[in-house]
């Protein structure tokens, strides 16, 4: 049974590394080490990655190559991370980014 994980794609490969835990908006999730954060979120049923800054419209997993800005999130305190290409690591703290993002002190 497919749990929402992207398995077949005409261009990209999604290899499964070891399972790791990470948090997204304060909730614990699991994914595979080295896969794009957006893939792990998609597999967990997260379809909205952010809202457009101007009109607040939902944005999802779109280009998957770091070309658009539909997947910008705050990762470990760093705003504007393109989670479609940022590789998942154990213990990452991923948050939905509001607007253009704010850099936290000491990061």
Residue pairs with C-beta under 8 A, 6 or more apart in sequence:
3 43
4 42
4 43
4 44
4 45
5 14
5 39
5 42
5 43
6 14
6 39
6 42
6 43
7 14
9 64
12 64
14 35
14 39
15 32
15 34
15 35
16 32
16 35
17 32
17 33
17 34
17 35
18 32
18 33
19 30
19 31
19 32
19 33
20 30
20 31
20 32
20 33
20 88
20 89
20 90
20 91
21 28
21 29
21 30
21 90
21 91
22 28
22 29
22 30
22 31
22 37
22 40
22 88
22 89
22 90
22 91
22 92
22 93
22 94
23 29
23 92
23 93
23 94
24 41
24 44
24 46
24 94
24 95
25 94
25 95
25 96
29 40
29 41
29 44
30 40
30 44
31 37
31 39
31 40
31 41
31 43
31 44
31 88
32 40
32 88
33 87
33 88
33 89
33 90
34 87
34 88
35 87
35 88
36 64
36 83
36 84
36 85
36 86
36 87
36 88
37 73
37 75
37 81
37 83
37 84
37 86
37 87
37 88
37 92
37 94
38 49
38 61
38 64
38 71
38 83
38 84
39 61
39 88
40 88
41 49
41 61
41 83
41 94
42 61
47 60
47 61
48 58
48 59
48 60
49 59
49 60
49 61
49 70
49 71
49 72
49 73
49 83
49 96
50 58
50 59
50 70
50 71
50 72
50 73
50 96
50 97
51 57
51 58
51 59
51 98
52 59
53 99
53 100
59 70
59 71
60 70
61 70
61 71
61 84
62 68
62 70
62 71
62 84
63 70
63 84
64 84
64 85
65 84
65 85
66 82
66 84
66 85
69 82
71 82
71 83
71 84
72 79
72 80
72 81
72 82
72 83
72 97
72 101
73 81
73 83
73 94
73 95
73 96
73 97
74 80
74 81
74 94
74 95
74 96
74 97
74 101
75 81
75 83
75 86
75 92
75 93
75 94
75 95
76 92
76 93
76 107
77 93
77 103
77 104
77 106
77 107
78 103
78 107
79 97
79 100
79 101
79 102
79 103
80 97
80 100
80 101
83 94
